[in-house]
Amino acid sequence: MRLWTAIANPLSPRSVNTDFTEAAFDGYAGKVLGAKVGPYINPQGEASIVFPLLAWLMTGSTTPEVVRGWYILAPGTTFLAGGQFDQPVNMLDETSALLLVLEPALSLSAIIIRAEPLT
């Protein structure tokens, strides 16, 4: 899991690693997602899973930044998923922190398409 401060093209399934300007504030490093919990039905009635809390703590004030979103790469540089925060997060000094819980969800009222291989 990585954080971004700018993006060259609109976020989409066609995004690539080079579209993102990765965060570089003091103390920043990409994180590895832990094991998921679920599936379960969340309070909104959606099928969901949740990953453990990820925390980024700023360790200085030399490189303040505004973090605008997150993205996940497969081993190497293949883009898997990403998102933009509703409100940007200011990482300014040693009191700044960004706490993130990733919870992918699927509405149970969505149309489900089932595919079977031809034999």
N, C-alpha and C positions, 0 to 999 in steps of 0.2 A: 504494500500500500504506500503510495506516494502522495505528496501534496503539491498543488500547483498554484502559481501566482499569476500566470497569464497563459492564454491559449491562442494559437495562431488561427485556428478554424473552429467553427461551431462544434461543440461536443456531439459526437454521433457514433454509431457502430463502426464507421469508417475512420475514426480517429487513429492516429499513430503516435508512437512515443515522441517523435520530433515536434508534434503539435504543442506540447506542453513545456512551459518554463517551470522547471521543478524548484520548489522552495529551497532556500539556502540560508535561512536565519540561523543564528548562533544555537548550536545544539541539535540542529535538524539532521535526521537520517531516515531513510525509508524504513518501513516496518514489515514484518511478516505476519499475515493473518493467522490467528490461532484456530483451533478446531471449532467448527460450528456447533451450535446447540439447536436442536429441532429436528424435524419440522414440528410446528405447532400452529394453532389458530390465534392470531394476535387480537387485541381489543377491537380493531376495525373489521374483524371477520375475514381477514386475509390469511392464506397459507404463508407461513414465514419461517425463516431461520434467523439466527443472530450469531454474530461473531464477538469474541471478547473485546472489551474496551481497549482502545489504542490511545496512548497519551504522548503528545509532543510538548516538551517543556523548553522554553527559551533559556539559554544559559548565560546570556550576555546582552549587551545593547549595541554591539558593533554593526549588526546587519539586520535592522528592523524590516519587516515585510508585511504585506497584506495577503493572506492566503485566501484564495477564492474557491478551491475545490480539491478533489481527490481523484486518483486513478490507480488502477491495478494493471500490472504487466505480468504476463506469463514469464517463466524463466527465459531470459533474453530480453527482447524488446517488443513482443507482441502485445498490443492493447487488448485487455479483456473487458474492462468496465470503468466507468468514471462518473463523476457527478459534480455539480456546482452547488455551493452552499447558498441558502436563501439570503444570508447576510455574510459578507466577508469577515474574516477573523484577523484582527490586528495582533501581530506578534511584535511587541515593542521593546521589552526588557525582561529581566529575570522574573517578573511577576506574571508574565504571559504564558498561557497554556492553551492547547487545543486538545480536547477530549472527543473521541469519535467512536461511535458504535455503529457498525454496518449491519443493517437489517433488511435484506432483500425480501420483498413480499409479492404475492400474486393474488389478485382479487379472485375469490371463488366464484364470482358471477361472470368471469371472463369465459369466452367460448373456448372449450378445450378441443383440440384436434388430435385425433388418434391416428397413427399410421402403422400399418402392418406390412411387413415385407411380402412381396409376391412369391408364391412357391410354384 
